[in-house]
Amino acid sequence: MATEVATDDALPLPLALWRLARPAGMPLVLALPFTGYVYGHWEWGLDAENPSDIGWLLLGWFLLSAGTLWLNATLDRDDGEVLMGPRTPVPRGLTGWAAAALGASVLVTVPAGLVPTVIVATCVALAVAYSAPATAWKAHPVLGPVVNVLGYGVLSPLAGWWVADVPPTRRAVATAVLLACWVAATYYGAQGFQAEEDRHRGYRTLVAVHGERVTIGVARALYATSMAGLLGLAALGWYPRALWLGLPLVVALDRHLAGWAAHPERGAAAARGMLRRATLLALTLIALAVAQHLWDIFHGAPPAGLGTAWTPQGRG
Protein backbone atom coordinates (compact mmCIF):
# COMPACT_ATOMS: atom_id res chain seq x y z
CA MET A 1 0.00 0.00 0.00
CA ALA A 2 1.31 3.45 -0.87
CA THR A 3 2.48 5.58 2.05
CA GLU A 4 0.51 8.79 2.41
CA VAL A 5 2.72 11.66 3.47
CA ALA A 6 1.30 15.04 4.40
CA THR A 7 3.14 17.83 2.59
CA ASP A 8 3.95 21.33 3.73
CA ASP A 9 1.24 22.73 1.50
CA ALA A 10 -1.38 20.28 2.80
CA LEU A 11 -4.90 21.67 3.01
CA PRO A 12 -7.36 21.23 5.88
CA LEU A 13 -8.73 17.71 5.61
CA PRO A 14 -12.36 18.60 4.74
CA LEU A 15 -11.21 20.90 1.92
CA ALA A 16 -8.74 18.33 0.62
CA LEU A 17 -11.41 15.61 0.62
CA TRP A 18 -13.84 17.89 -1.19
CA ARG A 19 -11.31 18.87 -3.85
CA LEU A 20 -10.15 15.29 -4.39
CA ALA A 21 -13.77 14.20 -4.84
CA ARG A 22 -13.71 16.41 -7.97
CA PRO A 23 -17.10 18.09 -7.41
CA ALA A 24 -16.98 19.67 -10.88
CA GLY A 25 -17.22 16.20 -12.40
CA MET A 26 -19.73 14.76 -9.94
CA PRO A 27 -22.82 15.82 -11.95
CA LEU A 28 -21.50 13.83 -14.92
CA VAL A 29 -21.02 10.75 -12.74
CA LEU A 30 -24.48 11.02 -11.15
CA ALA A 31 -26.02 11.61 -14.57
CA LEU A 32 -25.16 8.05 -15.64
CA PRO A 33 -27.44 6.09 -13.24
CA PHE A 34 -30.03 8.86 -13.49
CA THR A 35 -29.95 8.53 -17.30
CA GLY A 36 -30.70 4.83 -16.99
CA TYR A 37 -33.61 5.61 -14.69
CA VAL A 38 -35.04 8.35 -16.91
CA TYR A 39 -34.48 6.36 -20.08
CA GLY A 40 -36.44 3.43 -18.65
CA HIS A 41 -39.39 5.78 -18.12
CA TRP A 42 -38.97 7.31 -21.58
CA GLU A 43 -38.82 3.91 -23.23
CA TRP A 44 -42.23 2.92 -21.89
CA GLY A 45 -43.81 6.39 -21.58
CA LEU A 46 -44.23 6.12 -17.80
CA ASP A 47 -44.63 8.56 -14.95
CA ALA A 48 -41.95 8.51 -12.23
CA GLU A 49 -41.57 5.11 -10.58
CA ASN A 50 -39.78 4.42 -7.28
CA PRO A 51 -38.54 8.01 -6.72
CA SER A 52 -37.18 7.24 -3.25
CA ASP A 53 -35.16 4.33 -4.64
CA ILE A 54 -33.41 6.50 -7.20
CA GLY A 55 -32.60 8.94 -4.40
CA TRP A 56 -30.84 6.19 -2.43
CA LEU A 57 -29.08 5.02 -5.57
CA LEU A 58 -27.76 8.50 -6.36
CA LEU A 59 -26.51 8.91 -2.79
CA GLY A 60 -24.73 5.59 -3.13
CA TRP A 61 -23.21 6.71 -6.42
CA PHE A 62 -22.01 9.96 -4.87
CA LEU A 63 -20.15 8.04 -2.16
CA LEU A 64 -18.92 5.51 -4.70
CA SER A 65 -17.47 8.25 -6.88
CA ALA A 66 -15.85 10.09 -3.97
CA GLY A 67 -14.30 6.90 -2.61
CA THR A 68 -13.10 5.87 -6.04
CA LEU A 69 -11.44 9.22 -6.68
CA TRP A 70 -9.85 9.30 -3.21
CA LEU A 71 -8.39 5.85 -3.76
CA ASN A 72 -7.23 6.85 -7.21
CA ALA A 73 -5.51 9.93 -5.77
CA THR A 74 -3.41 7.74 -3.48
CA LEU A 75 -2.16 5.91 -6.56
CA ASP A 76 -1.62 8.83 -8.95
CA ARG A 77 -0.37 11.60 -6.64
CA ASP A 78 -0.79 14.12 -9.43
CA ASP A 79 2.06 16.52 -10.09
CA GLY A 80 0.74 18.00 -13.33
CA GLU A 81 -2.54 19.44 -14.56
CA VAL A 82 -5.75 17.79 -13.40
CA LEU A 83 -8.82 17.68 -15.61
CA MET A 84 -11.42 18.34 -12.93
CA GLY A 85 -10.34 20.84 -10.27
CA PRO A 86 -6.97 21.97 -8.92
CA ARG A 87 -4.05 19.69 -8.05
CA THR A 88 -4.44 18.82 -4.38
CA PRO A 89 -1.86 17.26 -2.04
CA VAL A 90 -2.87 13.84 -0.75
CA PRO A 91 -3.76 14.10 2.96
CA ARG A 92 -2.66 11.53 5.51
CA GLY A 93 -5.19 8.72 5.95
CA LEU A 94 -6.88 9.16 2.57
CA THR A 95 -6.99 5.40 1.96
CA GLY A 96 -9.10 5.00 5.10
CA TRP A 97 -11.50 7.71 3.99
CA ALA A 98 -11.77 6.01 0.58
CA ALA A 99 -12.55 2.65 2.19
CA ALA A 100 -15.20 4.24 4.42
CA ALA A 101 -16.89 5.97 1.47
CA LEU A 102 -16.85 2.83 -0.65
CA GLY A 103 -18.32 0.75 2.15
CA ALA A 104 -20.98 3.37 2.85
CA SER A 105 -21.93 3.46 -0.84
CA VAL A 106 -23.04 -0.16 -0.62
CA LEU A 107 -24.93 0.31 2.65
CA VAL A 108 -26.94 3.36 1.58
CA THR A 109 -28.00 1.62 -1.64
CA VAL A 110 -29.65 -1.29 0.20
CA PRO A 111 -33.10 0.43 0.31
CA ALA A 112 -33.03 0.66 -3.50
CA GLY A 113 -33.08 -3.12 -3.79
CA LEU A 114 -30.84 -6.17 -4.06
CA VAL A 115 -29.74 -5.80 -7.67
CA PRO A 116 -28.72 -2.11 -7.45
CA THR A 117 -26.82 -2.93 -4.25
CA VAL A 118 -24.99 -5.78 -5.97
CA ILE A 119 -24.17 -3.44 -8.87
CA VAL A 120 -22.70 -0.86 -6.48
CA ALA A 121 -20.71 -3.58 -4.69
CA THR A 122 -19.37 -4.73 -8.06
CA CYS A 123 -18.32 -1.17 -8.86
CA VAL A 124 -16.56 -0.98 -5.49
CA ALA A 125 -14.59 -4.11 -6.35
CA LEU A 126 -13.68 -2.61 -9.73
CA ALA A 127 -12.58 0.64 -8.07
CA VAL A 128 -10.28 -1.23 -5.70
CA ALA A 129 -8.78 -3.32 -8.51
CA TYR A 130 -8.35 -0.15 -10.59
CA SER A 131 -6.54 2.00 -8.02
CA ALA A 132 -5.10 -0.22 -5.28
CA PRO A 133 -1.29 -0.26 -5.66
CA ALA A 134 -1.24 -4.06 -5.42
CA THR A 135 -3.33 -4.41 -8.58
CA ALA A 136 -3.29 -0.97 -10.29
CA TRP A 137 -5.49 -1.97 -13.22
CA LYS A 138 -5.51 1.71 -14.15
CA ALA A 139 -2.00 1.27 -15.54
CA HIS A 140 -2.99 -1.71 -17.72
CA PRO A 141 -3.71 -1.09 -21.42
CA VAL A 142 -6.80 -3.36 -21.42
CA LEU A 143 -8.04 -3.64 -17.84
CA GLY A 144 -8.08 0.14 -17.34
CA PRO A 145 -10.47 0.83 -20.23
CA VAL A 146 -12.57 -2.23 -19.36
CA VAL A 147 -13.12 -1.01 -15.78
CA ASN A 148 -14.15 2.46 -16.95
CA VAL A 149 -16.51 1.29 -19.69
CA LEU A 150 -18.02 -1.46 -17.55
CA GLY A 151 -18.37 0.69 -14.43
CA TYR A 152 -19.48 3.98 -15.96
CA GLY A 153 -20.88 2.90 -19.31
CA VAL A 154 -22.73 -0.30 -18.41
CA LEU A 155 -23.29 -0.81 -14.68
CA SER A 156 -24.11 2.82 -13.83
CA PRO A 157 -27.03 3.20 -16.27
CA LEU A 158 -28.09 -0.41 -15.63
CA ALA A 159 -28.57 0.38 -11.93
CA GLY A 160 -30.85 3.29 -12.78
CA TRP A 161 -32.73 1.22 -15.36
CA TRP A 162 -33.30 -1.48 -12.73
CA VAL A 163 -34.78 1.03 -10.28
CA ALA A 164 -37.20 2.12 -13.03
CA ASP A 165 -38.40 -1.51 -13.02
CA VAL A 166 -39.20 -1.87 -16.72
CA PRO A 167 -38.56 -4.79 -19.09
CA PRO A 168 -35.68 -4.59 -21.59
CA THR A 169 -36.21 -3.89 -25.29
CA ARG A 170 -34.08 -4.04 -28.43
CA ARG A 171 -33.88 -0.26 -28.40
CA ALA A 172 -32.68 -0.27 -24.80
CA VAL A 173 -29.88 -2.66 -25.72
CA ALA A 174 -28.90 -0.45 -28.66
CA THR A 175 -28.95 2.58 -26.37
CA ALA A 176 -26.70 0.82 -23.86
CA VAL A 177 -24.16 0.08 -26.58
CA LEU A 178 -24.18 3.68 -27.83
CA LEU A 179 -23.82 5.01 -24.28
CA ALA A 180 -20.89 2.65 -23.64
CA CYS A 181 -19.18 4.02 -26.77
CA TRP A 182 -19.77 7.57 -25.50
CA VAL A 183 -18.25 6.73 -22.10
CA ALA A 184 -15.25 5.04 -23.75
CA ALA A 185 -14.73 8.14 -25.90
CA THR A 186 -14.78 10.36 -22.82
CA TYR A 187 -12.36 8.07 -21.01
CA TYR A 188 -9.79 8.21 -23.80
CA GLY A 189 -10.29 11.92 -24.35
CA ALA A 190 -9.74 12.59 -20.65
CA GLN A 191 -6.30 10.96 -20.80
CA GLY A 192 -5.35 12.66 -24.06
CA PHE A 193 -3.00 15.13 -22.33
CA GLN A 194 -1.38 12.78 -19.80
CA ALA A 195 1.28 11.01 -21.86
CA GLU A 196 4.34 12.26 -20.01
CA GLU A 197 2.79 11.89 -16.57
CA ASP A 198 1.58 8.35 -17.25
CA ARG A 199 5.02 7.39 -18.58
CA HIS A 200 6.65 8.85 -15.50
CA ARG A 201 4.37 6.71 -13.32
CA GLY A 202 5.21 3.60 -15.34
CA TYR A 203 1.65 3.19 -16.63
CA ARG A 204 0.96 1.40 -19.91
CA THR A 205 -2.13 3.37 -20.87
CA LEU A 206 -2.89 4.04 -24.51
CA VAL A 207 -1.61 7.60 -24.28
CA ALA A 208 1.62 6.51 -22.56
CA VAL A 209 2.36 3.84 -25.16
CA HIS A 210 1.06 5.40 -28.38
CA GLY A 211 0.91 9.11 -27.63
CA GLU A 212 -1.63 11.90 -27.64
CA ARG A 213 -2.60 11.88 -31.32
CA VAL A 214 -3.57 8.22 -31.35
CA THR A 215 -5.50 8.53 -28.07
CA ILE A 216 -7.42 11.62 -29.19
CA GLY A 217 -8.11 9.89 -32.51
CA VAL A 218 -9.61 6.91 -30.68
CA ALA A 219 -11.81 9.25 -28.63
CA ARG A 220 -12.92 10.99 -31.82
CA ALA A 221 -13.77 7.67 -33.51
CA LEU A 222 -15.78 6.46 -30.51
CA TYR A 223 -17.76 9.70 -30.27
CA ALA A 224 -18.43 9.47 -34.01
CA THR A 225 -19.59 5.86 -33.65
CA SER A 226 -21.95 6.77 -30.82
CA MET A 227 -23.44 9.74 -32.67
CA ALA A 228 -23.66 7.95 -36.03
CA GLY A 229 -25.56 5.13 -34.36
CA LEU A 230 -27.87 7.53 -32.54
CA LEU A 231 -28.70 9.64 -35.58
CA GLY A 232 -28.92 6.61 -37.84
CA LEU A 233 -31.46 4.95 -35.56
CA ALA A 234 -33.28 8.28 -35.24
CA ALA A 235 -33.58 8.37 -39.02
CA LEU A 236 -35.10 4.86 -38.87
CA GLY A 237 -37.58 6.03 -36.23
CA TRP A 238 -36.10 4.26 -33.20
CA TYR A 239 -35.44 7.64 -31.57
CA PRO A 240 -37.15 11.00 -32.13
CA ARG A 241 -36.12 12.40 -35.50
CA ALA A 242 -35.87 15.80 -33.80
CA LEU A 243 -32.48 14.64 -32.51
CA TRP A 244 -31.08 15.51 -35.93
CA LEU A 245 -31.36 19.17 -34.88
CA GLY A 246 -28.32 18.49 -32.69
CA LEU A 247 -26.13 17.70 -35.71
CA PRO A 248 -24.27 21.06 -35.63
CA LEU A 249 -23.08 20.28 -32.10
CA VAL A 250 -21.96 16.84 -33.22
CA VAL A 251 -19.87 18.49 -35.92
CA ALA A 252 -18.51 21.04 -33.44
CA LEU A 253 -17.33 18.27 -31.09
CA ASP A 254 -15.71 16.38 -33.95
CA ARG A 255 -13.97 19.51 -35.26
CA HIS A 256 -12.64 20.26 -31.78
CA LEU A 257 -11.17 16.76 -31.48
CA ALA A 258 -9.66 16.99 -34.95
CA GLY A 259 -8.01 20.29 -34.04
CA TRP A 260 -6.74 18.89 -30.76
CA ALA A 261 -5.26 15.83 -32.47
CA ALA A 262 -3.42 18.16 -34.87
CA HIS A 263 -2.12 20.23 -31.93
CA PRO A 264 -1.87 17.92 -28.89
CA GLU A 265 0.18 20.53 -27.04
CA ARG A 266 -3.13 22.23 -26.19
CA GLY A 267 -3.26 19.73 -23.33
CA ALA A 268 -5.74 19.85 -20.48
CA ALA A 269 -7.44 22.97 -21.84
CA ALA A 270 -8.42 21.03 -24.95
CA ALA A 271 -9.64 18.10 -22.84
CA ARG A 272 -11.85 20.48 -20.87
CA GLY A 273 -13.11 21.92 -24.15
CA MET A 274 -14.00 18.39 -25.25
CA LEU A 275 -15.96 17.79 -22.04
CA ARG A 276 -17.83 21.10 -22.38
CA ARG A 277 -18.83 20.34 -25.97
CA ALA A 278 -19.78 16.75 -25.20
CA THR A 279 -21.87 17.85 -22.22
CA LEU A 280 -23.62 20.57 -24.23
CA LEU A 281 -24.36 18.04 -26.96
CA ALA A 282 -25.79 15.52 -24.48
CA LEU A 283 -27.97 18.14 -22.80
CA THR A 284 -29.21 19.40 -26.16
CA LEU A 285 -30.17 15.89 -27.29
CA ILE A 286 -32.06 15.35 -24.04
CA ALA A 287 -33.83 18.70 -24.45
CA LEU A 288 -34.83 17.77 -28.00
CA ALA A 289 -36.24 14.44 -26.82
CA VAL A 290 -38.19 16.23 -24.07
CA ALA A 291 -39.49 18.79 -26.55
CA GLN A 292 -40.68 16.01 -28.86
CA HIS A 293 -42.33 14.31 -25.87
CA LEU A 294 -44.22 17.50 -24.93
CA TRP A 295 -45.21 18.11 -28.55
CA ASP A 296 -46.66 14.61 -28.79
CA ILE A 297 -48.63 15.01 -25.55
CA PHE A 298 -49.99 18.39 -26.65
CA HIS A 299 -51.17 16.90 -29.95
CA GLY A 300 -52.69 13.80 -28.39
CA ALA A 301 -50.05 11.38 -29.68
CA PRO A 302 -48.45 8.61 -27.61
CA PRO A 303 -45.71 10.04 -25.33
CA ALA A 304 -41.96 9.51 -25.22
CA GLY A 305 -40.75 6.14 -26.53
CA LEU A 306 -44.31 5.12 -27.35
CA GLY A 307 -44.55 7.95 -29.89
CA THR A 308 -41.63 6.96 -32.16
CA ALA A 309 -42.01 4.96 -35.35
CA TRP A 310 -40.61 1.91 -33.52
CA THR A 311 -42.08 1.18 -30.09
CA PRO A 312 -41.64 -1.54 -27.44
CA GLN A 313 -45.06 -2.89 -28.41
CA GLY A 314 -43.78 -3.39 -31.95
CA ARG A 315 -45.75 -0.69 -33.77
CA GLY A 316 -43.89 0.40 -36.92
N, C-alpha and C positions, 0 to 999 in steps of 0.2 A: 504494500500500500504506500502511496506517495506520502512523504512527510509534508505537513502543512506548516509553513513558517510565516509568522506575521512579519510584515515589512514595516519600515519606518513610516511609510506613507499610508499605512493601514487606516481604513475608515471605521467609524463606529459600526458594530456588528449589524444592527438593523438596516443601516443604509447599504452596507456591503451586500447583505442578503438580497435586498430589494434590487440593487443594480445587477447582481449576478443572475437574478431570475429573469432578466431582460424583459421588463414590462412593456416595452415598445412592441415586442413580438408576440406578447401573450394573446392579443385579440386574434391573431392569425392561427395560433394553436387551438384556441377555444372554438374558432369558427369551424374546425374540421368535424368534431362530433356533432356540433349544432347543425352543420350542413346535412349530415346524415339524417338527423331528426327531422329537419324541415323538408328535405327531399322526400322522405317517406310519406309525409303528409301531402306534398305536392303530387306525388305519383298517383295517389288514390283520391285526391280531392277532398281531404278530410279536415275537420276542425282540429284544434290542438288536443292531443292525447297525452296523458301522463305528464302534465307540466311539472309536477314536483320531482318526478324521476329524472327529467332532463336537468333540473337544478342540481340534484345530487351528483349527477354525472359530470356536469361542468365544474363543480367544486373539486371533484376527484381529478379532473383533467388539469385544473389549475395547479394543484399540489403535485401531480405527476410531472408537469412541465417544469415547475420550480425545482423539484428534486433532481430531475434529469439534468437540468442546466447546472445546478450546483455540483453534481458529481462530475459532469463534463469539465467544469472549471478546474477541479482538482487535477485532472489529467492534462489539460491544455496549458494552463498558466500563461495566458496570452501576454505577449510582449508587444505585438503589433496592433494594427487597427482591428476593431471588433465591429461586426455588421450591425448589431442591435445594442446601442448604448455605449458608454465609455468603458475603456479598459479599467478593470477594478482589481486591486490586489486580493489574493485569496486569503480570507481570514482563517485563523486557527480554529480547528474543529468543524470545518465545512463538511467533511465527509459524514459526520454524525448528523448534521442538519439535513443533508441530502437523504440519509437513510430514514430519518423521522418523517420527512415529507413524502417519500415514496411509500412508506408503510401506511401513513395516514390516507394517502390517495386511494388505497384499496379499501380501508375501513369506511370512509365516507361514501363510497360508491355502493355499499351493500344495500341500502334502501332502494336503489334503482333496479335491483334484481340480480340473479345469479350470473347470467351470461355477461352483462356489462362489467360485473365485478371480476369475472375471470379474464375478460379482455384487458381491464386495467392491470391486473396482476401479471398478465403476459407482457404488457408494455413495460412494467417495472423490471421484469427479468431481462427484457431486451435492453433497457437503459443501463442496467448493471453490466451486462456483457459488453455493451458499447463503450462505456467509459471507465470501468474498473481497470486499474493498471495491470492486473493479472491477466486480463483477457484483451482489453483495448481493441475491440472490433472496429472502432472508429478508424483505426489506422490501416485496416485491411481493404484492399481494392474491391472486394466483392461483398463481404459481410457488412461493411459500413453502409453502402447504398441499400442493401437488403433491409437492414434494421430501420432506416429512415422511411423507405417506401412502405414496408409492412406496418410500421408503427403509426406513421402519420397518414399515409395514403390509403391504407386498407382498414386497420383495426379502429382508428379514430372515427371515421364516418360509420363503420359497421356498428359501433357501440351506440351512436345516436339513432341509427336506423332501427336497431333492436328495441330501443326505448319507445320508438314510434309504434312498434307492434303491428307491422303490416307485412304481408307476404311478399316474397321477392318476385321480380318480373325480369324479362329479357332486357328491358330498358334500364332497369336498376343495375344489372350486371354490366351493361355497356357504360353506364355512368361511372361505376366504380373503376373500371379500367381507365377511362379518360381522366378521372380525378387522380388516380395513381400516377399516370404520366405527368400530370401537372405538378404533383408533389415531387416527383423525381427531377423534373426540370428545375424546380426551385432549389432543391438540394444541391444540384451541381452548380447552378448559378451562384449560390451562396458561398461556394468554396472557390469561385473563379478568380479570386484575388489572393489566395493563400498559399501559392506555390512555395515560396521561399520559407515561410513559417512551417509548413507541413514537412518540408525536407529537413529543416533544422530539428524538428521533433523526431525524425526518423519514420514518419508515416509513409504509407504506400498508397495514398489516395490518388485518384485520377489526376488531379491538378499537380501533385508532387511528381508523379511519374511522367506524365505526358504534357504538362504545361497548361497555361491559361487558355490559349487559343482553342485547343482541343476540348477542354472542359466547358468553355462558354459555347462552343459549337454543339456539344451534346445537349446542353440546356436549351439552346435554340431549337434543335431538332425535336426535343421532347415537348416543348411548348407548342411547336407547329403541329405535331402529331395530335396532341390533345385538342387543339382548336380546329384542326381539319376534321377530326372525328365528330366534334360537337356540331360544327356548322354543316357538315355533310348529313348527319342524322337529322338536323333541323330541316334541311332541304327536303328530306324524305318524309317529314312530318312526325318524327319521333319526339322532337322538342319543338317549342314554339318557333315559328319561322321569323318572329320579331327579333330573335337573337342575332340575325344577320346585320341588324343595325349597329352591332358592336364591332363590325369588321374593321373600321378605321383604327380602333384601339388595338386590335390584333396586329395590324400592320405596324403600328407605332412600337409595340413591344418587340416585334421581330426586327425592326430597323435599329432599335436601341441595342439589341444583342449583336447584330451584325457590326455596328459601329464599335462596340466594346471589344469584339473579337479582333477587329482590325487594329485597335489601340488598347491592348490589355493593361497598359500602364495606368489607365484611369482608375483601376483598383477598386477599393471599397465604395467609393462614390458611385461608380457605375453599377455595382451590385445593389446599392440602395435604390438607384434609379430603376433597375430591373424590378425590384420588389414594389416600388410605388406604381409602376405601370401595370404590373401583373395584378396588384390589388385593385386598382381602378378598373381594370378590365373585368375582374371577377364581380365586383360590386355592380358594374353596369349591366352585365349579363343577368344578374339576379334581379335588378330593377326592371329590366325588359321583360323577364318572365312574370314578375309581379304585375306589371302593367297589362300584359296580355291576359293574366288571370282576372284582373278587375274589369277589363273590357268584356271578357266573356260573360262574367256575372251580370254586368250591366245590360248586356244584350240577350240575356236568358239562355246562353249556351252553357254546356257543361264546364265546370271550373278546372283550373290547373291541369294536371296530367290527364284528366278525363276529357279535356277539350281539344287535344291534339289529334292529328289524323290517325296516329296509332295510339291505342289505349290499352291498359291492362286487361280489359274485357275482350279485346281483340277486334274492336271496331276499326275499320280501315286497314 
